[in-house]
Structure formats: structure tokens, C-alpha cells
Amino acid sequence: MTTARSKPKVLIVNMGGTILMRPNPTTGLLEPTAAGIDILNEMPYLGHIAELDVLNLYNVDSSDTQPEMWAELALVIRERQDEYNGFVVTHGTDTLAYTASALSLMLDLTKPVIVTGSQLPLVGHVATDAMLNLAHAVEAATLDIGEVAVAFGPVLLRGSRVHKHSEYHFDAFSTPNAPLLGEFGIRTRLTGIEVPKRSHRIELRNVTMNLKVQQLSIFPGMSPQVIEQAIAAGIKGLVIHGYGAGNVPTGHRSLLPAIARATEEGITVVISTQCTQGGVEVLYATGQAAIDAGAISAGDMTQEMTIVKLMWALGQSSSLADVRQIMERTYAHEHSRYSPTLPQHQPQLTSIKHAQEISSISVGAVASN
């Protein structure tokens, strides 16, 4: 517990990414290094904000982030919850939104888990954004927040709704269809926190992921055989990013027969949108037709959350009805105004009791589901 005289305790868990990279002396290209970066040595003034410990869990380019890493990260946070008032996760930007989405689903949080990264490395650049992002993340980890959030640039964003929209700008992330949680400036302001810290313990909802999923974005001229090939490959779930409000071709090269066949074979088909703003709404006959064929609406979930949640849902049940209920239920504000009406019954979620059970989500295990 934090007293009036003591600083809050925060654990920084390093996952890698640009923030911890150095340029290769031969090629000049950024890459992870075995030695990594000593954050506390590079930024000693972080100790004015909180009492800090650092755990180097991974140091990989975020392109190499895998679901097994999400599960291990969630287990670390659950197992070390009594030692710290909050957690900071450093991460590469390319898959940061996927990790934030996964943690939002895996953990029933009572303390802040703040994910951050940077567009430039912590060392070697005078104008790096890494220092401010880290300072803001550590500060946010001491605040009255009980959910996953992303500190990046001048804003604090909801982790379950975050999306990377720029590979260039320092404010690289946004939360389409959702308000900011806070803003960093001369002083920090929390503007949209709906989940404050809570007194009960952090619990794992579930960390098992079924990786036998596929996603595709439709385009004029796309052959329905793409879906047929996915069915033949043995997938268990398919996300289709449709046009606009979730519309799919229903005339020439109609996707409806393939969608219907997928659902008949027990494959969960989820209709999302290629648009960043808005979500799937039944406004046109071409949108209703996909739902009538057995597909599920993703509402206004981000594309990152949609695919992560489908893997997570399929990791809990092979029942199409159960998976539908999990996909439609809101766990961490991943749905907003486009959320469907939810059924009363919800499938039971599985908790992981011991860290060694991490092996249950190995690729080999999920591939057999």
C-alpha cells in the first residue's frame, strides 16, 4: 500500500521495439540488441515519479510479437500484482495495438497497465519521443486507472480501442469512435476514465488463444474462392473487412455462398469494416445479407481488437454459439455505440491458476483446436 511518505511502486516490463533498439554498426538499421537499454540509467529522473523496477521479459522487434508473449505478459502482471501499484509495458509500435487489445481481454484489471513505445529509440537521437512517452507512462501508472491504457505522444488512450494510424508522426495512435482517457501537458488531465482502481485482485479471464484464424479485406473483383481456400485450410474463424458499414458483394462474385458454407461447417465469420471511423451497421441489403448468411457483426471494434478477440474467443470454446456470445459481449469497452444487444447467458471463462500453464497456448496446442 502507498503511504503519504512513500512513492508508488511501478514495474516496467520490457517487450522490445524501437524504444529499446540501437543502430547496427554495419548497416545502420535499427535492431534489438542482446544488451538492450538500461532505462533507469538513461532516465534517472523517472525515480522522482515512482519507485521503479525493470523486468526484461523480451527484446524483439514488434513484428515478431506472438500470442504466447501476450499470455506470458498477462501472467507476469497477475503474479506480481501485490508488489506494485501499476505497470508499464514498453513495446514496439507496429503490434502495440494487438498487445494492448489482448491484455484488455486477458486481464480483469484493478490497477493501471500502461503500454508505451516510441517512434525513435531512447538513445542516439536528440529529439526522441521515447523520453516523454516513458515519463508519461510511468506517471499514468501511478494514477487512478483500472484498465489497460496507452501513453503515446500527448494523449492517454484506451488500450482496447487503440489503433496505429501513422508510421511518421509522434502522435502515432488514436482510438477511433472512443474518447481520450487523458491528456499530457503542463499538467496531466484525466478526461474519460470510466474504470478507476478497484480493491479486489487482478484476475486472469483467459489466456488461451486459437491461432487458426484468418482475415481478409474484400476488394472489387475478389474471388469467393479465397474464402473457400481458407475453409479448406481448416480455419476456425474468419474476419472479413467489408466496405463501409460492413457491406459485401452479393451480385456477381457474391461472397454469400462461401460465408454460408463456412458457418455451416462451424467456422465463426465476423464482418468488420475497412473504415477507421464508424462501424458495422445494417444500412444496406448487402450488409444484411452477410448477417443472414450467419456472420457476426464486429460492431465498431478496431481491426486489431476484432482479430485478437476472435482468437481469444475460439481459445475458450469450439461452439459457434458460445463464440458468438463472447464476440458480442463487451469486456473492456471494446464495443461502443454499435454494440449489439447481448443475450443473458454468457459462457464461463477459464482462468489460469499457475504460471507453468503457459504451455497451454503454444502454437502446437492451439493448432489442434
C-alpha positions in Angstrom: 0.0 0.0 0.0 1.2 3.5 -0.7 1.5 5.9 2.2 1.8 9.7 2.3 5.6 9.4 2.6 6.2 6.7 0.1 6.3 6.8 -3.7 4.1 4.4 -5.6 5.9 1.3 -6.9 5.8 0.7 -10.7 7.2 -2.3 -12.6 8.4 -1.6 -16.1 8.1 -4.7 -18.3 10.2 -4.5 -21.4 8.9 -6.3 -24.5 11.3 -4.6 -27.0 10.5 -2.4 -30.0 12.1 0.7 -31.4 12.3 2.3 -27.9 15.0 -0.3 -26.9 16.8 -0.6 -30.2 20.2 0.6 -31.4 21.5 1.0 -34.9 23.5 -1.9 -36.3 27.1 -0.6 -36.6 27.5 -2.1 -40.1 24.2 -1.5 -41.8 22.9 1.4 -39.7 19.5 -0.3 -39.4 17.7 -0.3 -36.1 17.5 -3.7 -34.4 17.2 -5.2 -30.9 20.5 -5.9 -29.2 21.4 -8.5 -26.6 22.4 -5.8 -24.1 19.2 -3.9 -24.5 18.8 -0.5 -23.0 19.1 0.4 -19.3 16.1 2.6 -18.9 16.8 3.7 -15.4 20.3 4.6 -16.2 19.2 6.6 -19.3 16.4 8.3 -17.4 17.3 8.5 -13.7 14.7 11.3 -13.1 11.9 8.7 -13.5 12.7 7.8 -9.9 11.2 11.2 -8.9 7.8 9.9 -10.1 7.8 6.4 -8.7 9.9 3.7 -7.2 10.8 1.6 -10.2 11.9 -1.9 -11.1 12.5 -3.2 -14.6 11.9 -6.7 -15.9 13.3 -7.5 -19.3 10.8 -10.0 -20.5 11.5 -9.8 -24.2 13.6 -7.6 -26.5 12.2 -8.2 -30.0 11.1 -6.2 -33.0 7.4 -5.9 -32.6 6.9 -7.6 -35.9 8.0 -10.8 -34.1 5.4 -10.4 -31.3 3.4 -13.6 -30.8 0.3 -14.5 -28.8 2.4 -16.6 -26.5 4.1 -13.4 -25.4 0.8 -11.8 -24.6 -0.1 -14.7 -22.3 3.3 -14.6 -20.5 3.0 -10.8 -20.0 -0.5 -11.2 -18.6 0.8 -13.9 -16.2 3.6 -11.7 -15.0 1.2 -8.8 -14.2 -1.1 -11.2 -12.3 1.6 -12.9 -10.4 3.4 -9.6 -9.3 0.3 -7.5 -8.6 0.9 -7.4 -4.8 4.3 -5.8 -5.3 3.3 -2.8 -7.4 0.8 0.0 -7.7 0.9 -0.1 -11.5 2.7 -1.5 -14.5 4.3 0.0 -17.6 4.9 -2.1 -20.7 7.4 -0.9 -23.3 6.6 -2.2 -26.8 7.2 -1.8 -30.5 4.6 0.3 -32.2 3.7 -2.0 -35.1 1.9 -4.5 -33.0 1.3 -2.4 -29.8 -2.4 -2.2 -30.5 -2.7 -6.0 -30.7 -0.9 -6.5 -27.4 -3.0 -3.8 -25.7 -6.1 -5.4 -27.0 -5.0 -8.9 -25.8 -4.2 -7.6 -22.3 -7.5 -5.8 -22.1 -9.3 -9.2 -22.7 -7.0 -11.4 -20.7 -6.9 -9.4 -17.5 -9.7 -8.3 -15.3 -7.7 -5.3 -14.0 -7.8 -3.4 -10.8 -4.6 -1.3 -11.4 -3.2 0.6 -14.3 -1.3 -1.2 -17.0 0.2 1.4 -19.3 1.6 0.4 -22.7 4.0 2.7 -24.4 6.7 2.8 -27.1 8.3 5.4 -29.4 8.9 6.3 -33.0 12.6 6.9 -32.3 15.0 4.9 -29.9 15.6 6.0 -26.4 19.3 6.5 -27.1 21.1 8.1 -30.0 18.5 10.7 -31.0 18.4 14.2 -29.5 14.8 14.7 -30.4 13.5 11.2 -29.5 9.9 10.9 -28.3 10.9 8.0 -26.1 11.7 10.1 -23.1 8.4 11.9 -22.9 6.4 8.7 -23.6 8.2 6.8 -20.9 7.7 9.6 -18.4 4.1 9.9 -19.2 3.6 6.2 -19.0 5.2 6.0 -15.5 3.1 8.9 -14.3 -0.1 7.3 -15.7 0.8 4.0 -13.9 0.5 5.9 -10.6 -2.9 7.3 -11.3 -6.5 6.2 -10.6 -6.9 3.9 -13.6 -8.1 0.3 -13.5 -7.6 -0.8 -17.1 -5.1 -1.1 -19.9 -4.2 2.3 -21.4 -1.7 3.5 -24.0 0.5 6.6 -23.3 1.8 7.9 -26.6 2.5 11.4 -27.6 0.4 14.0 -25.8 -2.5 11.6 -25.0 -3.6 8.6 -22.9 -5.8 6.2 -24.9 -8.0 3.2 -24.0 -6.0 0.0 -24.8 -8.9 -1.9 -26.0 -9.6 0.6 -28.8 -6.2 1.8 -29.8 -5.1 1.9 -33.5 -1.8 2.9 -35.1 -2.6 5.4 -37.7 0.9 6.9 -38.6 4.3 5.5 -39.0 5.7 9.0 -39.2 4.2 11.3 -36.6 5.0 11.3 -32.9 1.2 11.1 -32.1 1.0 7.8 -33.9 -2.0 6.3 -32.2 -5.7 7.1 -31.9 -8.9 5.5 -30.6 -11.5 5.7 -33.3 -15.0 6.1 -32.0 -13.8 6.5 -28.4 -12.8 9.5 -26.3 -9.3 10.1 -24.9 -8.7 8.9 -21.4 -6.3 11.8 -20.6 -4.0 14.4 -21.9 -0.4 15.2 -21.1 0.6 18.9 -20.9 1.9 21.3 -18.3 -0.2 19.1 -16.0 -1.8 15.7 -16.7 -5.6 15.7 -17.0 -7.7 12.5 -16.9 -10.7 13.2 -19.1 -12.5 10.0 -19.8 -11.6 7.4 -17.1 -14.6 5.2 -16.5 -12.7 2.4 -14.7 -10.9 3.6 -11.6 -8.7 1.5 -9.5 -10.5 -1.2 -7.5 -9.7 -3.1 -4.3 -10.1 -6.7 -5.4 -7.3 -8.7 -7.0 -6.3 -8.8 -10.7 -7.7 -12.0 -12.2 -7.0 -13.7 -15.5 -10.1 -14.2 -17.6 -8.4 -16.5 -20.1 -5.0 -16.6 -21.9 -5.6 -19.4 -24.3 -5.7 -18.3 -28.0 -6.7 -20.4 -31.0 -4.4 -19.3 -33.9 -6.4 -21.0 -36.6 -7.9 -17.7 -37.8 -7.7 -15.7 -41.0 -8.7 -12.2 -42.1 -9.2 -10.7 -45.4 -10.2 -7.3 -46.9 -12.6 -7.5 -49.8 -12.0 -5.6 -53.0 -13.8 -5.3 -56.3 -13.1 -8.5 -58.3 -12.1 -10.6 -55.3 -12.9 -14.3 -55.9 -15.1 -16.2 -53.4 -12.6 -18.9 -53.8 -10.4 -17.0 -51.3 -12.9 -17.9 -48.6 -13.3 -21.5 -49.9 -9.5 -21.9 -49.7 -9.5 -20.7 -46.1 -12.2 -23.2 -45.3 -10.2 -26.0 -46.9 -7.1 -24.9 -44.8 -9.0 -25.8 -41.6 -9.5 -22.4 -40.1 -11.9 -22.0 -37.1 -12.5 -18.3 -37.5 -12.6 -15.7 -40.3 -12.7 -11.9 -40.1 -13.9 -10.2 -43.3 -13.2 -6.5 -43.6 -16.1 -5.3 -45.7 -16.9 -2.0 -47.3 -18.4 0.9 -45.4 -20.9 -0.2 -42.9 -20.0 -3.9 -43.4 -21.2 -4.4 -46.9 -20.0 -7.4 -49.0 -20.6 -8.3 -52.7 -23.9 -10.1 -53.2 -24.2 -9.9 -57.0 -21.5 -11.1 -59.4 -18.8 -12.9 -57.4 -21.1 -12.9 -54.4 -19.4 -13.9 -51.1 -22.7 -15.1 -49.5 -22.5 -18.8 -50.5 -19.0 -19.1 -49.2 -19.9 -17.3 -45.9 -22.9 -19.6 -45.5 -20.8 -22.7 -46.1 -18.2 -21.5 -43.6 -20.8 -21.1 -40.8 -22.4 -24.4 -41.7 -19.1 -26.0 -41.1 -18.8 -24.4 -37.7 -16.5 -21.6 -38.7 -17.1 -18.2 -37.0 -17.3 -15.5 -39.6 -17.1 -11.9 -38.4 -17.9 -8.9 -40.5 -15.8 -5.8 -39.8 -15.2 -2.6 -41.8 -12.3 -1.2 -43.7 -13.2 2.2 -42.4 -11.5 3.7 -39.3 -14.4 5.8 -38.2 -17.8 4.2 -37.6 -18.6 0.5 -37.5 -20.7 -2.2 -38.9 -24.4 -1.2 -39.2 -27.2 -2.8 -41.2 -28.0 0.1 -43.5 -27.9 -1.7 -46.9 -29.2 -5.0 -48.2 -25.7 -6.1 -49.0 -24.8 -5.7 -45.3 -27.9 -7.6 -44.0 -27.2 -10.4 -46.4 -23.9 -11.3 -44.7 -25.6 -11.4 -41.3 -28.4 -13.5 -42.8 -25.7 -15.9 -44.1 -24.6 -16.5 -40.5 -21.9 -13.9 -40.0 -21.4 -11.9 -36.8 -21.1 -8.1 -36.7 -17.8 -6.7 -35.2 -19.7 -3.5 -34.4 -17.1 -0.7 -34.1 -14.3 -2.7 -32.7 -10.9 -1.9 -34.1 -9.5 -4.3 -36.7 -6.8 -5.2 -34.2 -9.2 -6.0 -31.4 -11.5 -7.9 -33.8 -8.9 -10.5 -34.8 -7.4 -10.7 -31.3 -10.8 -11.2 -29.7 -11.7 -13.9 -32.2 -8.5 -15.9 -31.4 -9.3 -15.4 -27.7 -13.0 -16.5 -28.0 -12.0 -19.6 -30.0 -9.5 -20.4 -27.3 -12.4 -20.8 -24.9 -14.9 -22.7 -26.9 -15.4 -24.5 -30.2 -19.1 -23.9 -30.0 -20.3 -21.4 -32.6 -23.0 -20.2 -30.3 -20.5 -19.6 -27.4 -18.0 -17.9 -29.6 -20.8 -15.6 -30.9 -21.7 -14.7 -27.4 -18.1 -14.0 -26.4 -17.6 -11.8 -29.5 -20.8 -9.8 -28.9 -20.1 -9.3 -25.2 -18.2 -6.2 -24.0 -15.4 -7.0 -21.6 -13.1 -3.9 -21.8 -15.0 -1.1 -23.6 -14.1 -2.7 -26.9 -17.6 -2.0 -28.2 -19.4 1.3 -28.0 -22.5 2.7 -29.7 -22.6 -0.1 -32.3 -22.7 -2.9 -29.7 -25.4 -5.5 -30.5 -28.0 -6.5 -27.9 -26.4 -9.2 -25.8 -28.0 -12.5 -24.7 -28.5 -13.1 -21.0 -26.4 -16.3 -20.9 -22.6 -15.9 -21.1 -20.2 -18.8 -21.4 -17.9 -19.5 -18.5 -14.4 -18.2 -18.9 -11.4 -20.3 -18.0 -8.8 -18.9 -15.5 -5.2 -20.0 -15.5 -4.1 -20.7 -11.9 -0.4 -21.4 -12.4 2.3 -19.7 -14.5 3.6 -23.0 -15.8 0.3 -23.5 -17.7 1.6 -21.0 -20.2 2.4 -24.1 -22.3 -1.3 -24.5 -23.0 -1.2 -21.7 -25.5 1.7 -23.0 -27.5 1.3 -22.9 -31.2 1.1 -26.7 -31.3 -1.7 -26.7 -28.8 -3.8 -24.1 -30.5 -3.3 -25.6 -33.9 -5.0 -28.8 -32.8 -8.2 -27.0 -31.7 
